[in-house]
């Protein structure tokens, strides 16, 4: 018969996984609010991007020291949690260290490796906390992060430290109980582990019952903490831990700087220059909309980008507009897109379909001044470690401004007029362009 502990564990597991699945379903629905975009070409190159950018964190290694620390935290999250499989099976089956006997000496090797990694994770997270809250690097004190975003990063780092500490405390109390020959523990003797053995003097004053309480408490807090962390991810910037992989796969493979032209506009220009090419069957229908005003006008990849954003600020730190004091911050563009997506998603959930709320991504979240400050230099795209493109969203919003609202600076309008009338940005007719040559003769 299952014990009370087993029943509680199964119920907690089902609740945690169920809540996570429910939120993931909502996020998927929100991403699908975007227009369709086919990004399934060149699968070999896309899988290479997954291995280099997501698994290998290639772009992070431009700063080797920070990259190594980040990789340690990343590896700790992925690798140490392999042990979660044993914990889950122990919880369901009512066993203790299920893999210890079948794996033998290799089990000790694994736990020792995990403990070394746990210490490195604790050290790296502590350094990251210092960088954010003591040294206060410029990109971490930007007003973009005021409020929840700044707290979110600290909560995650502190949680990582707590989870790794509980892992070490769990092993220390377990092995100490084994050495004392305590019932249920002595039968699964593993010997001491490389790091947690140094915690024995600290907890050796506990009696057997107190030590069992400490071991069981650490076990429960560790696994419940992981379940809680799992359900916190969808509300946090650290969702990139999961979404970095699909985002790397669907990254834009075109040469950086190549803008996506609207085929309908290209045809309009072609028909203006060669009217004889206009279809006579009525298929030359004018496009219904130019650019993007709200998230439904963006592609699903743009929306995936917004959920994948790590809020690290490397894009804004590299942005020349941001560096020179302009209002534009590529990081804020992604955060605003995600915030608007969440609002629209709740609207859809409540009404069954989107009901106009009198707001839009353009103007209400991202203003004209931000969009005009962009130089389209691609620095933000180049710097992003997970292949996000704030520039693509900026270009689509700016296209709407110019082509739907006729909202452009006077200098731009003069250039557009010259291009339309003179086929060049300058105010000279084509017949006058070679006059400067005559003046030299």
BAVEX-146494 format. One record per residue (C-alpha): residue in one letter; x, y, z; residue number from 1. Coordinates in steps of 0.1 Angstrom, whole numbers. Layout:
% residues N
<node "a" <X Y Z> NUM>;
...
% end
This chain:
% residues 441
<node "x" <0 0 0> 1>;
<node "x" <13 35 -8> 2>;
<node "x" <23 55 22> 3>;
<node "x" <9 90 31> 4>;
<node "x" <42 105 19> 5>;
<node "x" <39 88 -15> 6>;
<node "x" <3 100 -19> 7>;
<node "x" <12 135 -10> 8>;
<node "x" <42 135 -34> 9>;
<node "x" <21 122 -63> 10>;
<node "x" <-6 149 -57> 11>;
<node "x" <20 176 -55> 12>;
<node "x" <37 164 -87> 13>;
<node "x" <4 162 -106> 14>;
<node "x" <-5 197 -94> 15>;
<node "x" <29 212 -103> 16>;
<node "x" <30 196 -138> 17>;
<node "x" <-6 204 -144> 18>;
<node "x" <-2 241 -135> 19>;
<node "x" <29 244 -157> 20>;
<node "x" <12 227 -186> 21>;
<node "x" <-18 251 -183> 22>;
<node "x" <5 282 -184> 23>;
<node "x" <25 268 -213> 24>;
<node "x" <-8 264 -232> 25>;
<node "x" <-16 300 -226> 26>;
<node "x" <18 312 -238> 27>;
<node "x" <15 290 -269> 28>;
<node "x" <-19 306 -276> 29>;
<node "x" <-5 341 -271> 30>;
<node "x" <24 334 -296> 31>;
<node "x" <-1 321 -321> 32>;
<node "x" <-19 354 -320> 33>;
<node "x" <8 366 -344> 34>;
<node "x" <5 362 -382> 35>;
<node "x" <19 331 -399> 36>;
<node "x" <55 329 -410> 37>;
<node "x" <72 299 -426> 38>;
<node "x" <106 293 -410> 39>;
<node "x" <111 256 -418> 40>;
<node "x" <137 259 -445> 41>;
<node "x" <174 248 -442> 42>;
<node "x" <169 225 -412> 43>;
<node "x" <206 215 -410> 44>;
<node "x" <217 251 -404> 45>;
<node "x" <188 256 -379> 46>;
<node "x" <199 226 -359> 47>;
<node "x" <235 239 -360> 48>;
<node "x" <222 272 -345> 49>;
<node "x" <205 252 -317> 50>;
<node "x" <237 235 -308> 51>;
<node "x" <259 266 -310> 52>;
<node "x" <236 293 -297> 53>;
<node "x" <213 275 -273> 54>;
<node "x" <234 246 -260> 55>;
<node "x" <269 260 -266> 56>;
<node "x" <260 297 -258> 57>;
<node "x" <284 308 -285> 58>;
<node "x" <276 345 -283> 59>;
<node "x" <281 346 -246> 60>;
<node "x" <318 337 -250> 61>;
<node "x" <327 371 -263> 62>;
<node "x" <332 378 -226> 63>;
<node "x" <349 346 -215> 64>;
<node "x" <348 351 -178> 65>;
<node "x" <311 359 -177> 66>;
<node "x" <304 332 -202> 67>;
<node "x" <320 305 -181> 68>;
<node "x" <300 316 -150> 69>;
<node "x" <268 317 -170> 70>;
<node "x" <276 283 -185> 71>;
<node "x" <282 269 -150> 72>;
<node "x" <247 281 -139> 73>;
<node "x" <232 268 -171> 74>;
<node "x" <249 234 -167> 75>;
<node "x" <239 232 -131> 76>;
<node "x" <203 238 -140> 77>;
<node "x" <204 211 -167> 78>;
<node "x" <228 185 -154> 79>;
<node "x" <222 185 -116> 80>;
<node "x" <184 182 -122> 81>;
<node "x" <191 148 -138> 82>;
<node "x" <191 138 -102> 83>;
<node "x" <155 150 -100> 84>;
<node "x" <146 119 -119> 85>;
<node "x" <158 98 -90> 86>;
<node "x" <140 120 -65> 87>;
<node "x" <108 118 -84> 88>;
<node "x" <110 80 -86> 89>;
<node "x" <119 77 -49> 90>;
<node "x" <89 99 -41> 91>;
<node "x" <65 78 -62> 92>;
<node "x" <78 44 -53> 93>;
<node "x" <87 51 -17> 94>;
<node "x" <123 41 -22> 95>;
<node "x" <155 57 -11> 96>;
<node "x" <184 65 -36> 97>;
<node "x" <169 42 -61> 98>;
<node "x" <199 44 -85> 99>;
<node "x" <227 38 -58> 100>;
<node "x" <228 0 -60> 101>;
<node "x" <223 -5 -97> 102>;
<node "x" <249 22 -107> 103>;
<node "x" <274 13 -79> 104>;
<node "x" <306 33 -80> 105>;
<node "x" <294 53 -110> 106>;
<node "x" <266 67 -88> 107>;
<node "x" <292 81 -64> 108>;
<node "x" <310 96 -93> 109>;
<node "x" <278 113 -105> 110>;
<node "x" <269 127 -71> 111>;
<node "x" <304 139 -66> 112>;
<node "x" <304 157 -99> 113>;
<node "x" <270 172 -91> 114>;
<node "x" <282 185 -58> 115>;
<node "x" <312 202 -74> 116>;
<node "x" <289 217 -100> 117>;
<node "x" <265 228 -72> 118>;
<node "x" <293 247 -54> 119>;
<node "x" <303 264 -87> 120>;
<node "x" <266 274 -93> 121>;
<node "x" <264 289 -58> 122>;
<node "x" <296 309 -64> 123>;
<node "x" <285 321 -99> 124>;
<node "x" <251 331 -86> 125>;
<node "x" <267 350 -57> 126>;
<node "x" <289 369 -82> 127>;
<node "x" <260 377 -104> 128>;
<node "x" <241 391 -74> 129>;
<node "x" <271 413 -66> 130>;
<node "x" <273 425 -102> 131>;
<node "x" <236 434 -102> 132>;
<node "x" <233 449 -67> 133>;
<node "x" <267 461 -55> 134>;
<node "x" <288 469 -86> 135>;
<node "x" <256 478 -105> 136>;
<node "x" <266 475 -141> 137>;
<node "x" <250 502 -162> 138>;
<node "x" <228 478 -181> 139>;
<node "x" <214 464 -149> 140>;
<node "x" <204 497 -134> 141>;
<node "x" <186 510 -164> 142>;
<node "x" <151 524 -158> 143>;
<node "x" <139 496 -182> 144>;
<node "x" <142 472 -152> 145>;
<node "x" <125 494 -126> 146>;
<node "x" <101 474 -104> 147>;
<node "x" <94 437 -110> 148>;
<node "x" <121 430 -137> 149>;
<node "x" <149 439 -114> 150>;
<node "x" <135 418 -85> 151>;
<node "x" <128 389 -108> 152>;
<node "x" <165 384 -116> 153>;
<node "x" <175 385 -80> 154>;
<node "x" <147 360 -70> 155>;
<node "x" <160 335 -95> 156>;
<node "x" <196 338 -84> 157>;
<node "x" <187 335 -48> 158>;
<node "x" <165 305 -56> 159>;
<node "x" <194 288 -74> 160>;
<node "x" <216 293 -44> 161>;
<node "x" <189 278 -20> 162>;
<node "x" <183 248 -43> 163>;
<node "x" <219 239 -46> 164>;
<node "x" <225 244 -8> 165>;
<node "x" <196 221 -1> 166>;
<node "x" <211 195 -24> 167>;
<node "x" <243 196 -5> 168>;
<node "x" <225 195 29> 169>;
<node "x" <204 166 18> 170>;
<node "x" <235 146 9> 171>;
<node "x" <254 156 41> 172>;
<node "x" <225 145 64> 173>;
<node "x" <219 113 44> 174>;
<node "x" <255 101 45> 175>;
<node "x" <259 110 81> 176>;
<node "x" <228 89 89> 177>;
<node "x" <243 61 69> 178>;
<node "x" <275 62 89> 179>;
<node "x" <255 60 121> 180>;
<node "x" <237 29 108> 181>;
<node "x" <203 45 110> 182>;
<node "x" <174 24 99> 183>;
<node "x" <164 28 62> 184>;
<node "x" <197 47 55> 185>;
<node "x" <224 21 63> 186>;
<node "x" <209 -3 37> 187>;
<node "x" <218 23 9> 188>;
<node "x" <254 31 19> 189>;
<node "x" <271 53 -6> 190>;
<node "x" <300 66 15> 191>;
<node "x" <308 103 19> 192>;
<node "x" <306 127 -10> 193>;
<node "x" <333 151 -20> 194>;
<node "x" <317 184 -8> 195>;
<node "x" <288 176 15> 196>;
<node "x" <312 157 39> 197>;
<node "x" <325 190 50> 198>;
<node "x" <291 199 64> 199>;
<node "x" <291 169 88> 200>;
<node "x" <308 188 116> 201>;
<node "x" <281 214 114> 202>;
<node "x" <252 190 117> 203>;
<node "x" <268 162 137> 204>;
<node "x" <252 176 169> 205>;
<node "x" <218 165 157> 206>;
<node "x" <204 133 171> 207>;
<node "x" <192 106 147> 208>;
<node "x" <156 118 148> 209>;
<node "x" <167 154 142> 210>;
<node "x" <190 144 114> 211>;
<node "x" <162 124 97> 212>;
<node "x" <140 155 100> 213>;
<node "x" <167 176 84> 214>;
<node "x" <173 150 56> 215>;
<node "x" <135 146 49> 216>;
<node "x" <130 184 51> 217>;
<node "x" <159 191 27> 218>;
<node "x" <145 164 3> 219>;
<node "x" <110 179 3> 220>;
<node "x" <122 215 1> 221>;
<node "x" <145 206 -27> 222>;
<node "x" <119 189 -49> 223>;
<node "x" <90 213 -40> 224>;
<node "x" <114 242 -47> 225>;
<node "x" <121 227 -82> 226>;
<node "x" <84 223 -88> 227>;
<node "x" <78 259 -76> 228>;
<node "x" <107 271 -99> 229>;
<node "x" <91 253 -128> 230>;
<node "x" <59 271 -123> 231>;
<node "x" <76 304 -118> 232>;
<node "x" <95 302 -151> 233>;
<node "x" <65 312 -173> 234>;
<node "x" <61 344 -154> 235>;
<node "x" <98 352 -155> 236>;
<node "x" <124 364 -179> 237>;
<node "x" <141 330 -172> 238>;
<node "x" <116 314 -195> 239>;
<node "x" <144 317 -220> 240>;
<node "x" <159 286 -203> 241>;
<node "x" <133 267 -223> 242>;
<node "x" <125 290 -252> 243>;
<node "x" <161 297 -262> 244>;
<node "x" <161 263 -280> 245>;
<node "x" <131 268 -304> 246>;
<node "x" <141 305 -308> 247>;
<node "x" <176 295 -320> 248>;
<node "x" <161 270 -344> 249>;
<node "x" <137 295 -359> 250>;
<node "x" <163 323 -360> 251>;
<node "x" <165 344 -392> 252>;
<node "x" <190 329 -416> 253>;
<node "x" <191 358 -440> 254>;
<node "x" <222 380 -441> 255>;
<node "x" <221 405 -412> 256>;
<node "x" <208 439 -425> 257>;
<node "x" <187 424 -452> 258>;
<node "x" <152 439 -447> 259>;
<node "x" <121 420 -457> 260>;
<node "x" <103 438 -484> 261>;
<node "x" <65 437 -489> 262>;
<node "x" <58 419 -521> 263>;
<node "x" <26 439 -526> 264>;
<node "x" <45 472 -525> 265>;
<node "x" <71 460 -549> 266>;
<node "x" <43 451 -573> 267>;
<node "x" <27 485 -569> 268>;
<node "x" <60 501 -578> 269>;
<node "x" <64 478 -608> 270>;
<node "x" <29 484 -620> 271>;
<node "x" <35 522 -617> 272>;
<node "x" <66 519 -639> 273>;
<node "x" <51 493 -663> 274>;
<node "x" <13 496 -664> 275>;
<node "x" <11 470 -691> 276>;
<node "x" <21 443 -664> 277>;
<node "x" <-11 450 -643> 278>;
<node "x" <-31 418 -643> 279>;
<node "x" <-65 421 -660> 280>;
<node "x" <-82 395 -639> 281>;
<node "x" <-84 417 -609> 282>;
<node "x" <-58 399 -589> 283>;
<node "x" <-38 431 -584> 284>;
<node "x" <-55 438 -552> 285>;
<node "x" <-41 466 -530> 286>;
<node "x" <-27 454 -496> 287>;
<node "x" <-51 458 -467> 288>;
<node "x" <-25 469 -442> 289>;
<node "x" <11 481 -441> 290>;
<node "x" <34 473 -412> 291>;
<node "x" <22 465 -376> 292>;
<node "x" <2 484 -351> 293>;
<node "x" <-5 457 -326> 294>;
<node "x" <8 423 -317> 295>;
<node "x" <-16 405 -341> 296>;
<node "x" <1 423 -370> 297>;
<node "x" <35 409 -359> 298>;
<node "x" <46 374 -368> 299>;
<node "x" <45 345 -343> 300>;
<node "x" <84 346 -344> 301>;
<node "x" <83 382 -332> 302>;
<node "x" <61 371 -303> 303>;
<node "x" <83 341 -296> 304>;
<node "x" <112 365 -294> 305>;
<node "x" <94 386 -268> 306>;
<node "x" <88 356 -246> 307>;
<node "x" <124 344 -251> 308>;
<node "x" <140 378 -241> 309>;
<node "x" <164 374 -212> 310>;
<node "x" <163 411 -203> 311>;
<node "x" <201 410 -201> 312>;
<node "x" <204 444 -217> 313>;
<node "x" <233 435 -241> 314>;
<node "x" <212 449 -270> 315>;
<node "x" <206 482 -253> 316>;
<node "x" <242 485 -242> 317>;
<node "x" <253 481 -278> 318>;
<node "x" <226 504 -292> 319>;
<node "x" <241 537 -304> 320>;
<node "x" <208 555 -300> 321>;
<node "x" <206 543 -264> 322>;
<node "x" <242 550 -257> 323>;
<node "x" <238 586 -268> 324>;
<node "x" <209 593 -246> 325>;
<node "x" <180 586 -270> 326>;
<node "x" <148 572 -257> 327>;
<node "x" <151 539 -276> 328>;
<node "x" <160 508 -257> 329>;
<node "x" <158 475 -277> 330>;
<node "x" <153 456 -244> 331>;
<node "x" <123 477 -236> 332>;
<node "x" <109 470 -271> 333>;
<node "x" <109 433 -263> 334>;
<node "x" <95 438 -228> 335>;
<node "x" <67 460 -240> 336>;
<node "x" <58 435 -267> 337>;
<node "x" <56 407 -241> 338>;
<node "x" <35 429 -218> 339>;
<node "x" <11 438 -245> 340>;
<node "x" <8 401 -255> 341>;
<node "x" <-1 391 -220> 342>;
<node "x" <-28 418 -219> 343>;
<node "x" <-42 407 -253> 344>;
<node "x" <-40 370 -242> 345>;
<node "x" <-61 377 -211> 346>;
<node "x" <-86 397 -233> 347>;
<node "x" <-90 367 -256> 348>;
<node "x" <-93 343 -227> 349>;
<node "x" <-120 364 -211> 350>;
<node "x" <-140 371 -243> 351>;
<node "x" <-134 341 -265> 352>;
<node "x" <-119 365 -290> 353>;
<node "x" <-101 398 -289> 354>;
<node "x" <-123 427 -280> 355>;
<node "x" <-109 461 -288> 356>;
<node "x" <-96 476 -256> 357>;
<node "x" <-87 510 -272> 358>;
<node "x" <-50 503 -268> 359>;
<node "x" <-23 491 -291> 360>;
<node "x" <14 482 -290> 361>;
<node "x" <22 513 -311> 362>;
<node "x" <17 545 -292> 363>;
<node "x" <4 530 -260> 364>;
<node "x" <34 508 -252> 365>;
<node "x" <61 519 -277> 366>;
<node "x" <61 556 -288> 367>;
<node "x" <71 574 -320> 368>;
<node "x" <102 589 -305> 369>;
<node "x" <116 554 -297> 370>;
<node "x" <110 541 -332> 371>;
<node "x" <125 572 -349> 372>;
<node "x" <157 569 -328> 373>;
<node "x" <166 535 -344> 374>;
<node "x" <195 537 -369> 375>;
<node "x" <188 501 -381> 376>;
<node "x" <225 493 -375> 377>;
<node "x" <216 457 -363> 378>;
<node "x" <238 460 -332> 379>;
<node "x" <210 447 -310> 380>;
<node "x" <205 417 -332> 381>;
<node "x" <243 410 -333> 382>;
<node "x" <246 411 -295> 383>;
<node "x" <216 391 -285> 384>;
<node "x" <228 357 -271> 385>;
<node "x" <195 339 -281> 386>;
<node "x" <189 353 -316> 387>;
<node "x" <162 378 -308> 388>;
<node "x" <156 406 -333> 389>;
<node "x" <141 438 -317> 390>;
<node "x" <149 455 -350> 391>;
<node "x" <123 435 -369> 392>;
<node "x" <96 447 -346> 393>;
<node "x" <109 483 -348> 394>;
<node "x" <108 482 -386> 395>;
<node "x" <73 468 -388> 396>;
<node "x" <60 494 -363> 397>;
<node "x" <78 522 -382> 398>;
<node "x" <64 509 -415> 399>;
<node "x" <29 514 -401> 400>;
<node "x" <37 549 -389> 401>;
<node "x" <49 560 -423> 402>;
<node "x" <26 541 -446> 403>;
<node "x" <-6 540 -426> 404>;
<node "x" <-5 572 -406> 405>;
<node "x" <18 593 -428> 406>;
<node "x" <37 600 -397> 407>;
<node "x" <73 608 -406> 408>;
<node "x" <97 636 -398> 409>;
<node "x" <97 664 -424> 410>;
<node "x" <132 654 -435> 411>;
<node "x" <120 619 -443> 412>;
<node "x" <90 632 -462> 413>;
<node "x" <113 654 -483> 414>;
<node "x" <135 624 -491> 415>;
<node "x" <104 603 -500> 416>;
<node "x" <91 630 -523> 417>;
<node "x" <125 633 -540> 418>;
<node "x" <127 595 -545> 419>;
<node "x" <91 595 -559> 420>;
<node "x" <97 624 -583> 421>;
<node "x" <134 623 -591> 422>;
<node "x" <142 586 -585> 423>;
<node "x" <169 596 -559> 424>;
<node "x" <170 612 -524> 425>;
<node "x" <183 645 -538> 426>;
<node "x" <163 673 -552> 427>;
<node "x" <177 672 -587> 428>;
<node "x" <160 659 -618> 429>;
<node "x" <176 630 -636> 430>;
<node "x" <185 653 -664> 431>;
<node "x" <206 675 -641> 432>;
<node "x" <226 649 -623> 433>;
<node "x" <256 651 -646> 434>;
<node "x" <259 689 -646> 435>;
<node "x" <287 688 -621> 436>;
<node "x" <308 670 -648> 437>;
<node "x" <303 699 -672> 438>;
<node "x" <315 724 -646> 439>;
<node "x" <348 706 -644> 440>;
<node "x" <355 708 -682> 441>;
% end
